[in-house]
Each structure stands twice: as structure tokens, then as C-alpha cells.
Amino acid sequence: MLDHIGLTVSDLARSRTFYRAALAPLGFGVVMDLSCEQSGGFAGTGFGANGRLQFWIGAGERSGAAAHVAFVAADRAAVDAFHAAAVAAGATDNGAPGLRPHYHPNYYGAFVLDLDGNNIEAVCHAPA
């Protein structure tokens, strides 16, 4: 349904480093960097897999509440690796890797708060 989503971050360079580390275990990497000159006022970094942009971060001041973004993980080990990498890169634990059966029996997720307080999740829906 969605093509891509973006978050505003307070420190683009710091958040780029954070997301590069946190999303690597999920197979996502930097696809594109845009300067204000290139875009007409937006400086940002786009992440994705196989050259497809799916997630943007952009410099600016957040004007509302924190966001929640959930990334698909291929398996439970990738969820675990995402959580470990994100925390090592400066995130705050917001829910250790584990089953969340109140969503459905195979919902295996992990949650962190990014450097700007956004709730970032990796989730695998496959059975163990």
C-alpha cells in the first residue's frame, strides 16, 4: 500500500549513522542522499533494499508527536540483530525481542526509541 515513509530528525548526520547501523541486519542500506540544493530545501537520506527507496529521514524540527515505524524482518534472528544493532548505535530499548501473541501467535518483534524518540520496530510474522 505505501511506497515510502519519512521521518524528521534533529541531527541528520547522527541519525544517518544510527539508521545505517540499525537497518543493516534487515537488509536495508543507504540508497540516496539529497542536499537542500538538489531538492529545493530538503536535506535527507533514503534507505531501502535492492535500490528501492522505502524510508527517508530528513533534517528539520519535528512538529508533532513521535512516530511509529515497523520494518519487516526476514526471520526472528534478524529481529534480534536489529534490536542489538540499534541499541549499540544509541537507541533506547522500548521492548526486547520476543513474541507478541496479543497481535497474533507468530508476531515476533522488537522495539527501540530512535535518537529523536520515534518508536522503531522490526517484526517477523513467520513461525519459528
Secondary structure, 3 states (H helix, E strand, C coil): CCCCEEEEECCHHHHHHHHHHHHHHHCCEEEEEECHHHHCCCCEEEEEECCEEEEEEEECCCCCCCCEEEEECCCHHHHHHHHHHHHHCCCEEEEEEEECCCCCCCCEEEEEECCCCCEEEEEECCCC
